[in-house]
Amino acid sequence: MPKHDPTVLSDEEEARIQAGIAQDPDNPEWTEEDFKAAKPFADVFPEMATALRKRGPTGTKELISIRIDRDVLQAFKATGPGWQTRMNEALAEAARKLRAA
């Protein structure tokens, strides 16, 4: 028995998708003209694109692996969402003190 190719839609799957598209007039399927007229995200939303670039590996931060004492990690995580930013701020403050010493 041949394997099912997940990249090929059955007629039933295609019909269900097309019915969903037809039921959502606010979000029509893009035409070739739509794709040709599309602009890059950064051109349409320059401020947002700049803000997004400041995060992660493309910005000023660097992804690393570091071993932290479990209780230290738990203390930061216990402060809720944004704990990584707060940990970075604490390390930045420690770095400022080291540079000043």
C-alpha positions as CSV (number, residue, x, y, z in Angstrom):
1,M,0.0,0.0,0.0
2,P,1.5,3.4,-1.0
3,K,2.2,5.9,1.7
4,H,0.0,9.0,1.9
5,D,1.8,12.2,0.7
6,P,0.8,14.9,3.2
7,T,1.7,17.6,0.6
8,V,-1.1,16.4,-1.7
9,L,-4.7,17.2,-0.7
10,S,-7.5,14.9,-1.4
11,D,-10.5,16.2,-3.2
12,E,-12.4,16.2,0.1
13,E,-9.7,18.2,1.9
14,E,-9.5,20.7,-0.9
15,A,-13.3,21.1,-0.9
16,R,-13.3,21.7,2.8
17,I,-10.6,24.3,2.5
18,Q,-12.4,26.1,-0.3
19,A,-15.6,26.1,1.6
20,G,-13.8,27.7,4.6
21,I,-12.4,30.4,2.3
22,A,-15.8,31.1,0.9
23,Q,-17.3,31.5,4.4
24,D,-14.7,34.2,5.4
25,P,-15.1,37.2,3.1
26,D,-12.7,39.3,5.3
27,N,-9.9,36.9,4.6
28,P,-10.0,35.9,0.9
29,E,-7.5,33.6,-0.7
30,W,-4.7,35.7,-2.2
31,T,-4.5,36.0,-5.9
32,E,-1.3,36.3,-8.0
33,E,-1.9,40.1,-8.2
34,D,-2.1,40.2,-4.4
35,F,1.3,38.5,-4.1
36,K,2.8,40.9,-6.7
37,A,1.5,44.0,-4.9
38,A,2.6,42.8,-1.4
39,K,5.3,44.8,0.4
40,P,7.8,43.6,2.9
41,F,6.7,43.8,6.5
42,A,9.5,46.3,7.4
43,D,8.4,48.6,4.6
44,V,4.8,48.7,5.9
45,F,5.5,48.7,9.7
46,P,9.1,50.1,10.1
47,E,8.8,50.9,13.8
48,M,7.5,47.4,14.6
49,A,10.1,45.8,12.5
50,T,12.9,47.8,14.3
51,A,11.5,46.8,17.7
52,L,11.3,43.1,16.6
53,R,14.9,43.2,15.4
54,K,16.1,44.2,18.9
55,R,15.1,40.8,20.3
56,G,17.0,37.6,19.9
57,P,19.9,36.6,17.8
58,T,19.5,39.3,15.2
59,G,19.5,42.2,17.8
60,T,21.9,43.0,20.6
61,K,21.3,39.9,22.6
62,E,23.2,36.6,22.2
63,L,21.8,33.1,22.7
64,I,24.1,31.2,25.1
65,S,24.1,28.2,27.3
66,I,24.9,28.8,31.0
67,R,24.6,26.8,34.2
68,I,22.7,28.6,36.9
69,D,22.1,27.4,40.5
70,R,18.6,25.9,40.6
71,D,17.5,28.2,43.4
72,V,18.6,31.3,41.5
73,L,16.7,30.2,38.4
74,Q,13.6,29.3,40.5
75,A,13.7,32.7,42.2
76,F,13.7,34.6,38.9
77,K,11.0,32.3,37.4
78,A,8.9,32.9,40.5
79,T,8.6,36.6,39.5
80,G,6.5,35.6,36.6
81,P,6.5,36.6,32.9
82,G,9.5,38.7,32.0
83,W,11.8,36.8,34.3
84,Q,14.5,36.5,31.6
85,T,14.5,40.2,31.1
86,R,14.9,40.8,34.9
87,M,17.7,38.2,35.0
88,N,19.4,40.1,32.2
89,E,19.0,43.4,34.0
90,A,20.5,41.9,37.2
91,L,23.5,40.6,35.2
92,A,23.9,43.9,33.4
93,E,24.0,45.7,36.8
94,A,26.6,43.2,38.1
95,A,28.6,43.8,34.9
96,R,28.5,47.6,35.4
97,K,29.9,47.1,39.0
98,L,32.6,44.9,37.7
99,R,33.6,47.4,35.1
100,A,33.6,50.2,37.7
101,A,35.8,48.2,40.1
